[in-house]
């Protein structure tokens, strides 16, 4: 097809509009793809079928609002661009063969969806990794400001997205305050523990969380197909003996450290599906299997699960069992390395919010003899939280709404 230039109806070449870096300087094409050279020298190649699939005209519809009419299976196998022109607004107009359909693409949209390796990587949100020293600079927010000010709310959303953790201060320690604040992140999710779980000592324990024992870092409920997403701990009362200090560990930081130190072990733990089970006879029997580290096809870490208290017997080829336990032991040592622990002695009126698909949590032991430590816990779905983050970012004029966020631990 050769060089493609914009032309008027009489055939006179059109000068490219002044769109800055998003202006198309040159476009060349073939039957299989179109390559664009941008004004800043960057190059992007778009396969023909990808372009046709992404036509958003009134005939093809828009999948973002569920009104997609185009069916990929209905496209002709010999689909090819018959005529490509640079339109007056600087975008591309393509007439397709053999059906004559016409598609139009804005230059900015094409640049935003460039398929080069560098551009695809740039659309990935990069988590900020941390160790125990984050306790000295813990991301925080004021509850009243977050509730009243959309910008303060977006700032807190960003902290949870970037670090997976944040401390919220001045949330009155009274019943109902947690539920109201959590609703800013999404609808509360109900499980067999209810909408809100009371974490306090009781002689009739169904969960180790209701004991005074120390809890090593773990993620909650890995036996679910999709574990709890964004967890909120609201402190109603603290133990008088100074115990019950909350522990948090950056699972992404640990997973990345493992990959750098022992890439083969990282590969094994991101491939083997570990079985988990929670069984209360006659009440609950929840089971699944998932890798300890979830990665996408490009190797990006998307989520972690770690809770050996609810692991079921491994269903794995005997030849890999020893290697798995060796890798698991090293991963445990990294999670249990106290230099990686962020220690937070929560006080009444403070709330900790964290991403359970990234951050492990635990606590030190405490005494129930003097004053009972009491936290209230609930969670919201990560999908709902990310949706609210995108909507608010877009409303406040930020282009970060288009960043691709980690999908979380997947079975």
C-alpha positions in Angstrom: 0.0 0.0 0.0 3.0 2.3 0.6 2.9 5.8 2.0 -0.4 7.1 3.3 -1.2 10.8 3.2 -4.2 12.9 3.9 -5.9 14.3 0.9 -8.9 16.6 0.1 -11.7 15.5 -2.2 -9.7 17.0 -5.2 -6.6 15.0 -4.2 -4.6 17.9 -2.7 -2.4 16.6 0.1 -3.4 17.8 3.6 -0.9 19.2 6.0 -0.9 17.3 9.3 -2.7 19.1 12.1 -0.7 20.4 15.0 -1.4 17.8 17.7 2.0 17.8 19.3 3.5 14.3 20.0 0.2 12.7 19.2 0.3 14.0 15.6 0.8 11.4 12.9 3.9 12.3 10.7 3.6 9.4 8.4 1.7 6.1 8.0 2.6 3.2 5.8 0.6 0.0 5.4 0.2 -3.4 3.9 -2.6 -6.0 3.8 -1.7 -7.2 7.3 -0.9 -4.0 9.3 -0.4 -0.3 9.3 2.7 1.4 10.8 2.6 4.9 12.1 5.5 7.3 12.6 4.6 9.9 15.1 5.9 13.5 15.1 8.3 12.7 18.0 9.8 9.9 15.9 8.1 7.0 17.8 6.8 4.1 15.7 3.7 2.0 16.3 2.4 -0.9 14.3 -1.2 -1.9 14.3 -2.4 -5.3 12.8 -5.3 -4.9 10.4 -7.6 -7.3 12.4 -6.9 -5.4 15.6 -7.9 -2.1 14.0 -11.0 -3.6 12.5 -12.0 -5.2 15.8 -11.6 -1.8 17.5 -13.9 0.2 15.2 -16.3 2.1 17.4 -18.7 3.4 14.7 -22.5 3.3 15.2 -22.7 0.0 13.2 -20.0 -1.8 15.2 -20.9 -0.4 18.7 -18.9 0.2 21.8 -18.1 -2.8 24.1 -17.4 -0.5 27.0 -21.1 0.1 27.4 -22.2 -3.4 26.4 -23.5 -2.4 23.0 -21.1 -4.3 20.8 -22.6 -5.4 17.5 -19.4 -6.4 15.7 -18.7 -10.1 15.8 -15.1 -11.1 15.2 -16.1 -14.5 13.9 -18.2 -12.7 11.2 -15.2 -10.8 9.8 -14.0 -12.0 6.4 -10.7 -13.9 6.7 -9.2 -11.9 3.8 -9.9 -8.6 5.6 -7.5 -5.9 4.5 -7.3 -2.1 4.4 -8.3 -1.0 0.8 -7.9 2.7 1.4 -6.3 4.6 4.2 -6.2 8.4 4.5 -5.2 11.0 7.0 -8.4 12.8 8.0 -8.5 16.6 8.5 -8.6 16.2 12.3 -5.3 14.2 12.2 -6.8 10.7 12.6 -6.9 7.8 10.3 -9.8 6.8 8.1 -9.8 3.2 6.7 -12.0 1.7 4.1 -11.9 -2.0 4.4 -12.0 -4.7 1.7 -13.9 -6.7 0.8 -17.0 -5.3 2.5 -16.3 -1.5 2.1 -16.8 -0.7 5.8 -15.3 2.6 6.9 -13.6 3.0 10.3 -12.2 6.2 11.8 -9.6 6.4 14.5 -8.5 9.5 16.4 -4.7 10.1 16.5 -4.7 10.4 20.3 -6.6 7.1 20.7 -4.1 5.3 18.5 -1.2 6.7 20.4 -2.8 5.8 23.7 -3.2 2.2 22.5 0.1 1.8 20.8 1.2 -1.9 20.8 5.0 -1.4 21.0 6.7 -3.1 23.9 7.6 0.2 25.6 4.1 1.6 25.3 2.5 -1.5 26.6 4.8 -1.5 29.6 4.1 2.2 30.2 0.4 1.4 30.7 1.2 -1.0 33.6 0.9 0.5 37.0 4.1 0.0 39.0 3.7 -0.9 42.6 6.0 0.9 45.1 7.8 -1.8 47.0 8.7 -1.4 50.7 10.1 -3.1 53.8 9.8 -2.6 57.5 11.2 1.0 57.4 7.9 2.2 55.9 6.6 2.3 59.4 8.5 5.6 59.8 6.7 7.1 56.8 3.5 5.2 56.6 1.0 6.5 54.0 -1.8 8.0 56.0 -5.0 10.1 55.8 -7.6 11.8 58.0 -11.0 10.1 58.0 -13.1 13.3 57.9 -11.1 14.8 55.1 -11.4 11.6 53.0 -15.1 11.6 53.5 -15.6 15.2 52.7 -13.0 16.0 50.0 -12.9 14.1 46.7 -9.2 15.1 46.2 -8.3 13.7 49.7 -10.2 10.6 48.8 -8.3 10.1 45.6 -5.0 10.7 47.4 -5.9 7.8 49.8 -7.1 5.6 46.9 -3.7 6.2 45.3 -1.8 5.3 48.4 -3.7 2.0 48.7 -3.1 1.3 45.0 0.7 2.2 45.1 1.7 0.8 48.5 -1.1 -1.6 49.1 -1.5 -0.1 52.6 -2.5 3.1 54.4 -3.3 4.3 57.9 -6.5 6.3 58.5 -6.6 8.5 61.6 -9.5 10.0 63.6 -12.3 7.5 62.7 -14.5 7.5 65.8 -14.4 4.1 67.6 -18.1 3.5 67.5 -20.3 0.9 65.9 -21.2 1.8 62.3 -18.2 4.1 61.7 -16.3 1.3 59.9 -19.2 0.4 57.6 -19.8 4.0 56.6 -16.1 4.6 55.9 -15.6 1.3 54.0 -18.5 2.2 51.7 -16.3 4.9 50.2 -14.2 2.1 48.7 -17.1 -0.1 47.5 -20.0 -2.2 48.8 -19.1 -4.4 51.8 -18.8 -8.1 51.0 -20.5 -10.7 53.2 -19.0 -14.1 53.9 -19.6 -16.9 56.4 -18.0 -14.4 58.9 -20.7 -11.9 58.1 -20.3 -8.3 56.8 -18.2 -7.3 59.8 -16.0 -9.6 61.8 -15.3 -8.8 65.4 -11.7 -9.5 66.3 -11.5 -9.8 70.0 -10.7 -12.6 72.5 -13.4 -15.1 73.2 -13.3 -18.4 75.0 -15.4 -19.9 72.1 -13.0 -19.4 69.3 -13.9 -20.4 65.7 -11.0 -18.4 64.3 -7.5 -18.1 65.6 -8.0 -14.3 65.2 -10.2 -14.5 68.3 -7.3 -15.8 70.4 -4.5 -14.0 72.1 -1.8 -16.0 70.3 0.7 -14.3 68.0 -0.2 -14.6 64.3 2.6 -14.9 61.7 2.1 -12.9 58.5 -0.5 -14.4 56.2 -3.2 -13.5 53.7 -6.8 -14.0 54.6 -9.0 -16.8 53.2 -6.9 -18.1 50.4 -9.3 -21.1 50.2 -11.7 -18.9 48.2 -11.7 -18.7 44.4 -11.3 -14.9 45.0 -10.0 -14.1 48.5 -11.1 -10.9 50.3 -9.8 -7.8 48.4 -9.4 -4.5 50.3 -9.5 -5.2 54.0 -10.2 -2.6 56.7 -9.2 -3.0 60.4 -10.9 -0.4 62.7 -9.4 -0.3 66.2 -12.1 0.0 68.9 -9.8 -0.7 71.8 -6.1 -1.7 72.3 -4.6 -4.2 74.7 -3.3 -2.5 77.9 -0.2 -4.6 77.9 1.2 -3.1 74.7 0.7 -6.4 72.8 -1.4 -7.1 69.8 0.8 -4.9 67.5 -0.3 -5.3 63.9 2.3 -6.7 61.4 2.2 -6.0 57.7 4.5 -7.4 55.0 4.8 -6.3 51.3 4.1 -9.6 49.5 5.1 -8.0 46.1 8.4 -6.9 47.6 9.1 -10.4 48.9 8.1 -12.1 45.7 10.3 -9.8 43.7 13.2 -10.4 46.1 12.7 -14.2 45.6 12.7 -13.8 41.8 16.0 -11.9 41.9 17.6 -14.3 44.3 16.2 -17.6 43.0 14.4 -17.3 39.7 13.8 -21.1 39.4 12.1 -21.2 42.8 10.0 -18.1 41.8 8.9 -19.9 38.6 8.0 -23.0 40.6 5.9 -21.1 43.2 4.2 -19.1 40.5 3.2 -22.3 38.6 2.3 -24.9 41.3 -1.3 -24.6 42.5 -1.4 -25.0 46.3 -4.7 -26.5 47.7 -6.4 -24.7 50.6 -9.5 -25.6 52.6 -11.7 -24.2 55.3 -14.1 -26.8 56.7 -16.6 -26.4 59.6 -18.6 -29.6 59.7 -22.2 -29.0 58.6 -21.6 -25.3 58.0 -18.8 -24.4 55.6 -16.6 -26.4 53.2 -14.7 -23.9 51.0 -11.8 -25.2 48.8 -9.6 -24.0 46.0 -6.1 -24.3 44.7 -3.9 -21.4 43.6 -0.2 -20.5 43.2 1.5 -18.7 46.0 2.5 -16.0 43.5 0.3 -15.0 40.6 1.9 -13.5 37.5 0.5 -12.5 34.1 1.9 -13.8 30.8 4.5 -11.0 30.8 5.8 -11.9 34.2 4.2 -9.0 36.1 3.3 -10.0 39.7 -0.5 -9.7 40.1 -1.1 -11.2 43.5 0.1 -13.4 46.4 -1.5 -16.0 48.7 0.2 -17.3 51.8 -1.4 -19.0 54.7 0.0 -22.4 55.7 -2.5 -22.8 58.5 -5.2 -23.7 55.9 -3.1 -25.5 53.4 -4.5 -28.9 52.3 -2.3 -31.9 51.2 -0.3 -31.0 48.1 -1.6 -32.7 44.9 1.7 -32.6 43.0 4.0 -35.0 41.1 6.2 -36.7 43.7 9.3 -35.6 41.7 8.5 -31.9 42.4 7.5 -32.2 46.1 11.0 -31.7 47.5 11.8 -28.8 45.3 8.5 -27.2 46.2 9.1 -27.4 49.9 12.6 -26.0 49.5 11.2 -23.0 47.7 8.3 -22.7 50.2 10.7 -22.7 53.1 12.8 -19.8 51.5 9.6 -17.9 50.8 8.5 -18.3 54.4 11.9 -17.1 55.7 11.5 -14.0 53.6 8.0 -13.3 54.9 9.1 -14.0 58.5 12.2 -11.8 58.3 11.4 -9.1 60.8 13.3 -6.5 58.9 10.5 -6.7 56.4 7.7 -6.2 59.0 5.9 -3.0 59.2 4.8 -2.8 62.9 1.8 -0.7 63.7 0.4 -0.5 67.3 -3.1 0.5 66.3 -4.9 2.8 68.7 -8.6 3.4 69.2 -9.9 5.6 66.3 -7.2 4.4 63.9 -8.0 2.3 60.8 -5.7 0.2 58.7 -6.6 -0.4 55.1 -4.7 -2.9 52.9 -4.8 -5.0 49.8 -5.1 -8.7 50.8 -3.9 -9.8 47.4 -0.6 -8.0 48.1 0.0 -7.4 51.8 0.3 -10.0 54.4 -0.8 -9.2 58.0 -0.3 -10.7 61.4 0.1 -9.6 65.0 2.1 -10.0 68.2 0.7 -11.8 71.2 -1.3 -9.9 73.8 -3.0 -10.4 77.2 -6.8 -10.4 77.6 -6.6 -10.0 81.4 -6.6 -6.2 81.7 -8.3 -4.7 78.6 -9.4 -6.4 75.5 -7.9 -5.7 72.2 -10.9 -5.1 69.8 -10.7 -4.6 66.0 -13.6 -4.6 63.6 -12.9 -6.0 60.2 -14.7 -5.8 56.8 -13.7 -5.9 53.2 -14.7 -4.6 49.8 -14.1 -6.1 46.4 -10.9 -5.0 44.6 -12.8 -4.6 41.3 -15.2 -2.2 42.9 -12.4 -0.2 44.6 -10.4 0.1 41.3 -13.6 1.2 39.5 -14.1 4.0 42.0 -10.5 5.0 41.8 -10.7 5.3 38.0 -14.0 7.2 38.1 -12.8 9.7 40.6 -9.4 10.1 38.9 -11.2 10.9 35.6 -13.6 13.2 37.3 -10.7 15.2 38.8 -8.9 15.3 35.4 -6.2 12.7 35.9 -5.1 10.4 33.1 -4.0 7.7 35.6 -7.5 6.2 35.2 -6.2 4.3 32.1 -3.4 2.5 34.0 -3.6 -1.3 34.0 -3.8 -2.5 37.7 -2.8 -5.8 39.0 -5.7 -8.2 38.8 -4.8 -10.0 42.1 -4.3 -13.6 43.1 -6.0 -16.0 40.7 -6.7 -19.7 41.0 
